[in-house]
Amino acid sequence: MKKKAGILMPVSSLPSTQGIGTLGKGAYAFVDWLESAGMQIWQVLPLLPTGFGDSPYQSCASDALNHYFIDFDLLKADGLLEEDDYTDIVWSEDERRVDYGKQFACKIHVLRKAFARFDRQTADWLAFLQEGKYADYALFMTLKTEFSYAPWTDWAEPYRDCEGKGLEGYIAERKDDIDFWQFTQYIFLKQWNALRDYAHGKGILIMGDMPIYVASDSVETWKYRRDLFILDGEGNLALKAGVPPDAFSEDGQLWGNPIYDWDKMQANDYAWWKERIDYNFRLYDIVRIDHFRAFDRYFAIPADAETAKEGEWMDGPKAELFKNWGDRAIVAEDLGVIDDGVRTLLKETGYPGMKVFVFAFDGDPDNDYLPSNITDENCVAYTGTHDNDTLRSFIEKMDEAERKDFETELENQCLLADVPYITETIEDECKTIIALLMSTKANTVIIPMHDVLCLGEEARLNAPSTVSGNNWTFRFVGSDFGKRKAAWLKTLTEEYQRNK
């Protein structure tokens, strides 16, 4: 495979006038910028509706699409909105931050206006409804609204029982509301497919991100709780997901997601998983699977545990789930506690793992993440992931001794790679690190946009195991995407042969 380079940029962080990144003008401008920078990949992170903590990794559905990303200007061009339907809304007090409360309060209100003008007799729409891909999600969201967004375990009967016959009358009675939620998915796909086609025309591939787990309050637990998850008789968690203490957190990460019943899944040849992965490849060209190590062994934590220090490792499906799928463009997020079982899983599947620069400097000369130790081309190298601090902040938070050791090793790595070691300013240092990664043998290099711009802690996208107004809220503005940065990146792709 030819070497590639790309940028990590969640849709939510794109510039727009609607309080959050959308699939409109800002997205198309970013694709143009990627092309000018010689990039071949745009990693967008999950497109799922956000859940607890505004995180797309705690979504109410594993295959729904975030209606916050629907662009109103495109709906106006389609004749479904008037300008005054949305331009007077103050979406955020800070153009650098998403106000999810405002999105929640206003987005649906505007989309309902578009739905009221939508022609529901077109063959395309009727075929979409007939396929029924988002019917369960639409019903679930209608019920969520009915019960003031309470978890489904608190709903009244027969609604809490997805298979109950009592739902039939409700579905007929609330058809308009259910169709509205399907409309959000229909419009999203229309806008997304057009954007993806535009990116393909510019030589840009889209890398999506598939969380391994679903939220405890989700379409999946509501509908499939008896078949997919380890829950008690009331639908509450019996065990919950997370990871033990690691480089991200001293107490580990207590995610709180339900644990899969892999034995039952195996009996059905993992049909739900295979359908889910197939669906993701309808959206993306490349799929990064989050927490890939859990397919080998996963960490199961008692439902009443307060931290992730408690729990035990249990066997997952291993490579059996992926048999006969070797040609899929899957990236395995293999971070955290990695052992021989995970290494065997990666070898058997053939999927590339990840090499993260900010994890490389622990004083161990054999650290797998050191650029000089990246000897296998079958990997994806990052400065940091969406869960890491920005590169600039990572460096600035070092004490004097740590900074000295870091720069000594960085200089050594540059000498080994024949990369100019320029560190007069922090901006120079970030640029040197990016050039160093580009020089490695890694088949693919992905740089978060905040590291391209050498932004500080304020631009961090997410801090795992925390809930704050800073997580998943940072946004870029149009002036961030300058020609000089694009030209510099393009020069790197040419120098290190990542543009052929």
C-alpha positions, 0 to 999 in steps of 0.5 A: 500500500502507498503511504498516506497522510491525513488529518483528524477533524471531528465534524463538530469542530468544523467552522459554521454559523450554526453553533456546531460543525455541519455538513455544509460550506465549512465541510466542503472548504475543509476538504478543499484545504485537505487537498491543497495540503496534500492530505489523502485521509479525513478522520471524522470520528463517530457521526453518532448522536451524542449522549452522556457528557456530549460524547459520541462514544455514549450514543443512544444508537450504534447506527444512527446519525447526529442530526446536529450536523445537518446543515440548514443552508443546504436545507434552504437551498432545497426549499425546506427552510427560510433564512429567518427560520434559523439565522436569528438564533444565537447558537453559542456565546463563544465561536470556539465552543459548541453549546450542546444545550442550545443545540438540544433546545433549537435544532429539532425545532428548526428541523421540524419546520423543514419536515413540514415542507418536505414532500413525503410522496417522493419515491426516494423517501418512500423507499427509504421508509420501506427499507426501515433501517432507522425505524427502531431509532425513530421509535426510540426517540419518539418514546424518549420524547414521550417520557421526557428523555428518561432512560427506557428502564423507567418507561411505563409498560408496554413501552419499555418492552420493545416486543410488546403488542401494545406498541402497535397502536402507539406507532400508528398514533405517532406516525408523524413523529416517528417519520420526523426522526426518520427524516433526520436520518434521510436528510443526514445521509443525503448531505453526507453522501454528497460531501463524501462524493465531493471528497472522493473527487478531491482524492480524499478518503473518509476514516470513520470511528466505530465505538466498540460499546453502546450506551446503557440507555440505547436502542440496542439495549432496549430492543436486544437486551435478551440477546446481546447484553449481560443485563439483569431481568429489569434491563439494568447493568449486571456488569459494566465496561471500562479499562483498568488504570493505564496511561490515560487514567490512574483510576482506570476508566469506568465507562459504564457501558453494558457488556456483550454476551459473546456466547449468545452472539457466537451462536448467531455467528455474530450477525449483529456485529457483522451487520454493524461493520457492513453498515459502517463501510457504507458510510466510510472508506476506512473504519477505526474500531475503538478499543479493539483489544476487547475482542481478545479480552475485555475488562468487566467491572461489577455494576456497583463499582465506583472505580475501574480498579475493580473488575476482571479480564474475560475472553472475547470472540478473538479473531473468529469474529473477523474471519473471511474479512481480511480485505476490510480497511479496518484500523485497530485502536490497540491502545491501553493494556496490550499483551500477547493476546492482543498482538496475536489478534492483530497478527491474525486479522492483519489490521494495522494498529496505532502508534502514538507519539506522546506515549513514546517518551517513558525512558524505555529505548524499546518503547514501541511508539518511538519513531525509530522503533516503528519498523512495521509499515502496517500501522497508523502513526499519530501525534496524539488521539482525540483523547490526548492533550494537544501536542503543545500542552503535552510539552508545556506541562513537562517540568524542567527535567522532563523537558530536558530528557524529552528534547534529548531523545527527540534530537536523537530520534531526528538524527536517526531519521535524518530530520532537521531538529529545529526547536527554537520555539514551541511551534518549531518543536511541534513542526519538527515532531510532525515531520519526524512522524511523516518520515517513519515507516508507518503506512499512514500518519494522522495529525489532529488539526489542533497539533497542525496549528500547535494549539494549547490545552484549550483546544483539547477535544476530550479528557477521558473519564471526565465530564466538563464543558470542555469535552467535545466542544472545541471548534475551529474558525475559518481563519485557522485554515491558512495557505501557509500551513497547507503548503508546509504539509504538502511539502512534507508529503512530497519530501517523505513520499506520502503523496503518490 
